[in-house]
Amino acid sequence: MKQVYGYITAPRGFRAAGVSCGIKREGKDLALIVCETDAAAAGTFTTNRFCAAPVSLSRERLRSGRARAVIVNSGCANSCTGEEGIRDAERVIRSAARILKLDESGICIASTGRIGSRLPVELIEEGLEPLAAGLSEEGGRDAALAILTTDSCVKEAVARINIGGAEVTIGGMAKGAGMVYPNMATMLAFITTDAAVSSDCLQRILLESVERSFNCISVDGDRSTNDSVIALASGLAGNSVIESIGSKEARIFEKALNGVTGTLAEQIVRDGEGASKFIEIIVRGAADRTEARRLAFAVANSPLFKAAIYGEDPNWGRIVSAIGAAGVALDPDRVEVKLQGECVFKGGAACGADRDTLAELLRRYDVAVSVGLDRGAGEARVLTCDLTPQYVDLNSS
Amino acid sequence: MKQVYGYITAPRGFRAAGVSCGIKREGKDLALIVCETDAAAAGTFTTNRFCAAPVSLSRERLRSGRARAVIVNSGCANSCTGEEGIRDAERVIRSAARILKLDESGICIASTGRIGSRLPVELIEEGLEPLAAGLSEEGGRDAALAILTTDSCVKEAVARINIGGAEVTIGGMAKGAGMVYPNMATMLAFITTDAAVSSDCLQRILLESVERSFNCISVDGDRSTNDSVIALASGLAGNSVIESIGSKEARIFEKALNGVTGTLAEQIVRDGEGASKFIEIIVRGAADRTEARRLAFAVANSPLFKAAIYGEDPNWGRIVSAIGAAGVALDPDRVEVKLQGECVFKGGAACGADRDTLAELLRRYDVAVSVGLDRGAGEARVLTCDLTPQYVDLNSS
């Protein structure tokens, strides 16, 4: 697998565009991805009980396993908008279908922005013509820009692999931000590939890949009313169709997809609202993966721990407290905690790490916490960032 | 019930003192409460797997249902200190027993402060003499001062009731702070009363009272390594002994105790680190109390919601998102959300509340959120405060 420079339009068969239609006060706010074939399609969405109108519609459309296009707007979530919200999103899809000369059923939709406001359908409809006119194989960057909200930069990744002699490309773009806690900031990600892959296989590989990437940053990404991950596969790479999960080809594809989603997830965390540090929490030796995740998130979601990291304060007691409060029947005497590679807690007590050394190590931008439990083989890796006064400022207005 | 001015020394039979022994750089850091009778005693402690040495010792001592004194220090949590931590705490108790001429088994201990440092036993032993010499019926305020850490003011409450002709007094003091989230800041509370009450009865009433008060502020108070609530009853009020939970006398006592713990809990939230707003979240119509609490805490622990309240931004979508992500099988169409008494969400959609009106109402110091679920009779009331840049500053060094 090779990570290469590029956009979601890097795989064969995709065009994209991004324009400003006036939903946001400034910047691009309307994106379109179109596949020239009837793409194998897969998706995974928020588990929030109040899922937004675009989530309901895209989830429904992806049942067929096929799609041709995705339209995305930023600046308005079209969430908590009831039946009117559904009708608004359907109208946008209908207009896009007419302009793109595609069947409505093949168009997915995603939205991000403020909750509780109606979608400005007329602004979007006015934007659709220039959007469609702007579709190109170079349009991935504009699309990546148009889906951002408080993000400070685009999130893109492209991987290239060889599957049975065929060159296969996977592209991805995402938006995130607001990653400091169990949070409701919307996470959107779109994956394109020219791999020939069955939609069943794509769906299963995507779910596991999202579980390891987007669902391992701060707290479960799938919690805002709008979180959506949609993948389209054009099948133009010329590889023999990937149809079986266990096959060698599927594993090569899976690994490359994990590279793309993992890189996007890391970019989201590194661009966390107001973040000044990137924190990686690794838990090993838990009873199973679920338990390992629970403990890793307990640390990742501790505001006291995250504020200490912002202050470069080696207050590792906050890590121990967070683990102890996570509701896991661990044995304190068998727990080992490391901060920046230095052992700070072992055998039920502090292990005398030098505070000044730790403080010096915490000056780095990248912070590593590792927790060993000696209970089993469960592992998890969770990424988060520090809690800063800037985070509060950004989210208070 | 009458809330009256006073300290934990208000009930008959109690003396207290607070001194500075040098654990903290400045301010009092060592407190003592002594009962002149062999008090009926009860307690409830953290559920954190890494409970601190003083918690283990006090929990053990309270099994007998009797105690004579509580010694409390701030500035060092004596947590993550292993066997040495236990021995340090035992030595402090032994020294206190000698000076007070009491049996060791009747002395409880509590600590709060930084995790992972050994208790400065010699400093404490030097402080014990002046501490014991300073014990008085007016010493409650000094004791309340000595248990504080980052708190900006003492937390005290006293209630007076009549039980069968006898005047009964209940006093309380607490320390809190750091209440912004699922947090590990230690909560300590000490309750004194001159009621004659069996220790069994006291324990059961205390547990329920703590459940409704300290365990309903931000997230479960019982999560730091040191959280402790200890109650002593001198029995000097002359009432006939309260021995049965359902009795009229028990109910009068219970209500007064709830008044004291509720007031202390509210004082803790109002003094939350860096807090600028006091937020009350009431959930009604949940399937049961557990579910109601879960939803109320989901809102109380949403950093996005709390940052919005700090900014006086009527972004109620963050309340809806938090509820929807709480893992409760609620029906979005039957949920009603009110902010400052104004309906903002009903029947699955925004109900058109005026943003300017809401913004104006949010200028108040007190913020009220109410959520109706129409699923059952479960109710919960959770208190929290806003998330401010000051919180992060305070916790980063």
Interface residues (C-beta under 8 A of the other chain):
Chain A: T47 N48 R49 F50 C51 A77 S79 C80 T81 G82 E83 E84 G85 R114 I115 G116 S117 G178 V180 Y181 P182 N183 M184 A185 R223 S224 T225 N301 S302 P303 L304 A307 A308 Y310 G311 D313 N315 W316 G317 R318 V320 S321 A322 I323 G324 A325 V328 A329 L330 P332 V344 F345 G347 G348 A349 A350 L387 T388 P389 Q390 Y391 V392 D393 L394 N395 S396 S397
Chain B: T47 N48 R49 F50 C51 A77 S79 C80 T81 G82 E83 E84 G85 R114 I115 G116 S117 G178 V180 Y181 P182 N183 M184 A185 R223 S224 T225 N301 S302 P303 L304 A307 A308 Y310 G311 D313 N315 W316 G317 R318 V320 S321 A322 I323 G324 A325 V328 A329 L330 P332 V344 F345 G347 G348 A349 A350 L387 T388 P389 Q390 Y391 V392 D393 L394 N395 S396 S397
